[in-house]
Amino acid sequence: MSNHFSSNLKFIRENKGISKSRLGELVGVNQSTIGRWETNEITPSIDNVEEVAKALNIPLPDMLIKDLRFDNAEFIDIPSEVIKIPVYGTIKAGIPIESQSDIIDYVEIPKDWTKGDKKFYGLKISGDSMFPKYDDNDIVIFEQNNDTSLFNGKDCAIMINGTESTFKKLLVNEQGVVLQPYNMAYDIMMFSKEQVEQLPIKVVGIAREKRTKID
């Protein structure tokens, strides 16, 4: 990890007036972890670094390479307004997201995300079919979107046949669609164009952000 990350983290966080606790909420870790990153006691994963850069609104290369204490960088404040969205333990097939009742928690997202009437929900991951990118008990924030041109190559929440819901990487080809787990111990699911229409196969959310809690 760059020698500048720890000093940049502390400098930028304090410059923006963000507490360790608040930054920890945004990144998905506890405040003591933030403190240990700042003192270089422990090294964050690259995923953690990406989340920190995103939360502080600083380009990732700058966070790692530049010494921002002496860079005259123009800091952009993180959104001061947030809204809470529901987190579901499961998504029941055949029921619209707005009508789901298995709410286990609420998480905050920047209010700016909802511009253009965009809608979001959270889902607590159960199982390891998407490991190592997603761990069991991670909370993934999904954007509801009906633009089918955006689905290819994305990690999506998917309804199948009105009876099953799943979380997989969706790949579109000339024959139909492929639902691919990251954990190769699980089978790839393939559906023809006819099956996509008849079953149907419906995307109910595109993964936008992962939040991992460290006990």
C-alpha positions as CSV (number, residue, x, y, z in Angstrom):
1,M,0.0,0.0,0.0
2,S,1.3,3.5,-0.8
3,N,3.0,5.4,2.0
4,H,0.6,8.3,1.3
5,F,-2.7,6.5,1.9
6,S,-2.6,6.7,5.7
7,S,-1.7,10.4,5.8
8,N,-4.1,11.3,3.0
9,L,-6.9,9.5,4.8
10,K,-6.4,11.4,8.0
11,F,-5.8,14.7,6.3
12,I,-8.8,14.5,4.0
13,R,-11.2,13.2,6.6
14,E,-10.3,15.9,9.0
15,N,-10.3,18.6,6.3
16,K,-13.9,17.6,5.4
17,G,-15.0,17.4,9.0
18,I,-16.0,13.8,8.8
19,S,-15.7,11.7,12.0
20,K,-14.1,8.3,12.0
21,S,-17.5,6.8,12.9
22,R,-19.3,8.5,10.0
23,L,-16.6,7.5,7.5
24,G,-16.8,3.9,8.8
25,E,-20.5,3.9,8.1
26,L,-19.9,5.0,4.6
27,V,-17.2,2.5,4.0
28,G,-18.7,-0.4,5.9
29,V,-16.2,-0.8,8.7
30,N,-16.0,0.3,12.3
31,Q,-14.4,3.5,13.5
32,S,-11.4,1.7,15.2
33,T,-10.5,0.3,11.8
34,I,-10.5,3.8,10.3
35,G,-8.1,4.8,13.1
36,R,-5.8,1.9,12.5
37,W,-5.7,2.7,8.8
38,E,-4.7,6.3,9.6
39,T,-1.9,5.2,11.9
40,N,-0.8,2.6,9.3
41,E,-1.3,-0.1,12.0
42,I,-3.2,-2.3,9.5
43,T,-3.4,-2.3,5.7
44,P,-6.8,-2.0,4.0
45,S,-7.7,-4.2,1.1
46,I,-7.8,-2.6,-2.4
47,D,-11.6,-2.8,-2.1
48,N,-11.5,-0.9,1.1
49,V,-9.3,1.8,-0.5
50,E,-11.7,2.1,-3.4
51,E,-14.6,2.6,-1.0
52,V,-12.7,5.2,1.0
53,A,-11.8,7.1,-2.2
54,K,-15.4,7.0,-3.3
55,A,-16.7,8.1,0.1
56,L,-14.2,11.0,0.3
57,N,-14.8,11.9,-3.4
58,I,-11.1,11.7,-4.2
59,P,-9.7,10.0,-7.3
60,L,-8.3,6.6,-6.4
61,P,-4.8,7.3,-8.0
62,D,-4.6,10.6,-6.0
63,M,-5.4,8.8,-2.8
64,L,-2.6,6.3,-3.3
65,I,0.1,8.3,-5.2
66,K,-0.1,11.9,-4.2
67,D,0.7,13.5,-0.9
68,L,-2.5,15.5,-0.7
69,R,-1.3,17.4,2.3
70,F,0.9,19.4,0.0
71,D,-1.1,19.1,-3.3
72,N,-3.4,22.1,-3.2
73,A,-6.2,19.7,-4.2
74,E,-9.7,21.1,-4.3
75,F,-11.8,18.8,-2.1
76,I,-15.4,18.1,-3.0
77,D,-17.6,17.5,0.0
78,I,-19.5,14.3,0.3
79,P,-23.3,14.8,0.1
80,S,-24.6,16.2,3.4
81,E,-28.1,14.7,2.7
82,V,-28.7,11.0,3.0
83,I,-31.8,8.9,2.8
84,K,-32.5,5.5,4.3
85,I,-33.4,2.5,2.1
86,P,-34.6,-0.9,3.3
87,V,-32.4,-4.0,3.4
88,Y,-34.1,-7.3,2.7
89,G,-33.0,-10.7,4.0
90,T,-34.5,-12.3,0.9
91,I,-36.4,-11.1,-2.2
92,K,-39.6,-13.1,-2.8
93,A,-40.2,-13.9,-6.4
94,G,-43.4,-12.6,-8.0
95,I,-43.7,-9.7,-5.5
96,P,-42.7,-6.1,-6.5
97,I,-39.7,-4.7,-4.6
98,E,-41.9,-2.0,-3.0
99,S,-44.2,-4.7,-1.6
100,Q,-41.5,-6.9,-0.1
101,S,-42.0,-7.4,3.6
102,D,-38.8,-9.2,4.7
103,I,-37.0,-5.9,5.8
104,I,-34.2,-6.7,8.2
105,D,-32.4,-3.3,8.4
106,Y,-32.1,0.2,6.8
107,V,-28.9,1.7,5.4
108,E,-28.1,5.2,4.2
109,I,-27.3,6.3,0.7
110,P,-26.5,9.8,-0.7
111,K,-29.7,11.5,-1.6
112,D,-28.1,12.6,-4.9
113,W,-28.3,9.0,-6.1
114,T,-32.0,9.3,-6.3
115,K,-32.0,12.1,-8.9
116,G,-34.2,11.3,-11.9
117,D,-36.5,9.3,-9.6
118,K,-34.0,6.4,-9.3
119,K,-34.9,3.8,-6.7
120,F,-32.6,1.6,-4.6
121,Y,-32.8,-1.2,-2.1
122,G,-30.4,-3.3,-0.1
123,L,-30.1,-7.1,0.0
124,K,-28.1,-9.1,2.6
125,I,-26.2,-11.8,0.8
126,S,-26.7,-15.3,1.9
127,G,-24.4,-18.1,0.7
128,D,-21.1,-18.1,-1.2
129,S,-22.1,-18.5,-4.8
130,M,-20.7,-15.0,-5.5
131,F,-17.5,-15.4,-3.5
132,P,-14.8,-14.0,-3.6
133,K,-16.3,-10.7,-4.9
134,Y,-19.1,-10.9,-2.4
135,D,-19.1,-12.5,1.0
136,D,-21.9,-14.1,3.0
137,N,-23.7,-11.4,5.0
138,D,-22.4,-8.5,2.8
139,I,-25.1,-5.9,2.1
140,V,-25.3,-5.0,-1.6
141,I,-27.1,-1.9,-2.7
142,F,-29.1,-2.4,-5.9
143,E,-30.5,0.2,-8.3
144,Q,-33.9,-0.7,-9.8
145,N,-33.6,-0.2,-13.6
146,N,-35.7,-1.2,-16.6
147,D,-33.0,-0.3,-19.2
148,T,-32.1,-3.8,-20.6
149,S,-29.1,-2.3,-22.4
150,L,-27.4,-1.8,-19.0
151,F,-27.7,-5.4,-17.7
152,N,-25.0,-7.1,-19.8
153,G,-21.9,-7.9,-17.7
154,K,-23.4,-6.5,-14.5
155,D,-24.1,-8.2,-11.2
156,C,-27.8,-8.4,-10.9
157,A,-30.7,-9.4,-8.7
158,I,-32.8,-11.6,-10.9
159,M,-36.3,-13.2,-10.7
160,I,-36.8,-16.6,-12.5
161,N,-40.2,-18.0,-13.4
162,G,-42.0,-16.1,-10.7
163,T,-40.8,-18.6,-8.1
164,E,-37.0,-18.1,-7.6
165,S,-34.8,-15.1,-7.0
166,T,-31.0,-15.1,-7.4
167,F,-27.9,-12.9,-7.5
168,K,-25.6,-13.5,-10.4
169,K,-23.5,-11.8,-13.0
170,L,-25.7,-11.6,-16.1
171,L,-24.2,-12.1,-19.6
172,V,-26.2,-11.6,-22.8
173,N,-25.4,-13.4,-26.0
174,E,-27.1,-14.3,-29.3
175,Q,-28.6,-17.4,-27.8
176,G,-30.1,-15.8,-24.7
177,V,-28.6,-15.1,-21.2
178,V,-26.1,-16.7,-18.9
179,L,-26.3,-16.3,-15.1
180,Q,-22.8,-16.7,-13.9
181,P,-21.7,-17.2,-10.2
182,Y,-18.2,-16.0,-9.3
183,N,-17.7,-19.2,-7.2
184,M,-16.9,-21.9,-9.8
185,A,-18.2,-24.6,-7.4
186,Y,-21.7,-23.5,-8.6
187,D,-23.2,-24.2,-12.0
188,I,-23.7,-21.6,-14.6
189,M,-27.4,-21.1,-15.6
190,M,-28.2,-20.6,-19.3
191,F,-31.6,-19.6,-20.7
192,S,-32.6,-19.2,-24.4
193,K,-34.3,-16.1,-25.7
194,E,-37.6,-18.0,-25.7
195,Q,-37.1,-19.0,-22.0
196,V,-36.2,-15.4,-21.1
197,E,-39.6,-14.3,-22.5
198,Q,-41.7,-17.3,-21.4
199,L,-40.5,-18.0,-17.8
200,P,-39.7,-15.0,-17.6
201,I,-36.2,-14.0,-16.6
202,K,-36.4,-10.5,-15.1
203,V,-33.7,-8.3,-13.7
204,V,-35.0,-6.4,-10.6
205,G,-31.8,-4.6,-9.6
206,I,-28.2,-3.8,-10.7
207,A,-25.6,-4.0,-7.9
208,R,-24.1,-0.5,-7.3
209,E,-22.3,-0.8,-4.0
210,K,-21.1,-3.5,-1.5
211,R,-20.9,-2.9,2.2
212,T,-18.9,-5.3,4.4
213,K,-19.1,-5.1,8.1
214,I,-16.1,-6.1,10.1
215,D,-16.9,-7.4,13.6
